[in-house]
Amino acid sequence: MIVPSYEQVDQLPRHLQRTVPAEFIDENGHMNIGRYLELGGMALWLRCQHELGMPKEYIEQRGLSTFTAEHHLTYHSELLEGDEVSVRVRLV
């Protein structure tokens, strides 16, 4: 598998950007791994809503939704409380 470089990932559009809140921090003082997945899922759903024609009413009207079979997380540095984090989604 070919893993994209930081520069390649940085070229993807941001689908979510926020500041890491205190409740995302674990006992080790950095963002908990589960929160990375949470933010990834949120960003993917925002992309589906805004770019792929799946607004909030989509599920209600059609009785259909999406399912993510696989996620790939890349850590370039640990995240701490107050850090800015952005999520970029690439669909394969």
Rosetta blueprint (number, residue, H / E / L):
1 M L
2 I L
3 V L
4 P L
5 S L
6 Y H
7 E H
8 Q H
9 V H
10 D H
11 Q H
12 L L
13 P L
14 R L
15 H L
16 L E
17 Q E
18 R E
19 T E
20 V L
21 P L
22 A H
23 E H
24 F H
25 I E
26 D L
27 E L
28 N L
29 G L
30 H L
31 M E
32 N L
33 I H
34 G H
35 R H
36 Y H
37 L H
38 E H
39 L H
40 G H
41 G H
42 M H
43 A H
44 L H
45 W H
46 L H
47 R H
48 C H
49 Q H
50 H H
51 E H
52 L L
53 G L
54 M L
55 P L
56 K L
57 E H
58 Y H
59 I H
60 E H
61 Q H
62 R H
63 G L
64 L L
65 S L
66 T L
67 F L
68 T L
69 A L
70 E L
71 H L
72 H L
73 L L
74 T L
75 Y L
76 H L
77 S L
78 E L
79 L L
80 L L
81 E L
82 G L
83 D L
84 E E
85 V E
86 S E
87 V E
88 R L
89 V L
90 R L
91 L L
92 V L
